[in-house]
Amino acid sequence: MNCSKVAARVYQYLDNEGMAWQRRRIERHINGCVDCTEVVQFERQVLDLVQEACREEEVPPELFGRLQTLIDKERNGELD
């Protein structure tokens, strides 16, 4: 694992997604890399702020539907 790979997977890591072995590789890299530790901490703070700001907002049904459609297309390999 290197810094560019960690950067590409930081949100996947913070969202607890991906395979366990991938997460362990990212964690090992973060534990030994000050720069990546700072990136992960910063992105975690950003996610926390967004979550806090949106806590009381409901997702409009049309947006939820569009997001679900995109997720389904991604899962089916229909998006590039």
N, C-alpha and C positions, 0 to 999 in steps of 0.2 A: 504494500500500500504506500502511496506517496501523496503529497499535498494536493495535487490536482485531482486525484481520485477521491480524496476526502471531500474536497470542495464540491465536486460533482454529486456527491451522495449525502451532503450534510443534512438536507431536509428529510431524506429517507431515514437517516440515522436518528434524527431528533423525533421523528414520528414513529419510531420503533418498528420500522418496516424493513423488509429484506430478510435474508437468511441469517441464522444465528452466527455462522462462521464469518459472514461478511461484517456483521456488527462487531465481532471480536477483533477482526483485522483492523477495522476503523478505530476501535478503542485502543488497541496496542499502539497504533500510529499516534493518536491524539495524546496518549500518555507520555510519549517521547518527543513530541513536537510542540514547542511553545506557540508557534504561529498558528497551527491548527487548533490548539486548545483555545486560543483567543477568538478564532473564527467561530468555533462551535459555541462558545459562551455568548458571543455577540448575537449570533443567529437565534440562540435560545431566548435571549432577552427580547429580540424583535418579535418572535412568535408569542412570547408571553404578553407583550404590549398589544399586539393585534388581538389576541384572544380576549384580553381584558376590555379593549375598546369595543369589541363586537359581542360581548357577553349577552347583552340584552337585546341585540338585534336579531330578528327572525329572518331566515333566508326566504326571499320571495319564491313562491312555488314555481314560477317560470324559470328562475335562475337554477333552482334545485333540479328541475327537469333537464335543462341544458347541460348541467354538470354531470348528471347521471348518464345522459346520452354520450358525452365525451368519454366518461369512464368506461362505459360498455364498449365503445369503439376502440379505445386503447387496449382493453383486455382481449378484444377479438383481432388485434393487429391491423385495424383499419386506419390508424393514424401513423404518420411518419414521424 
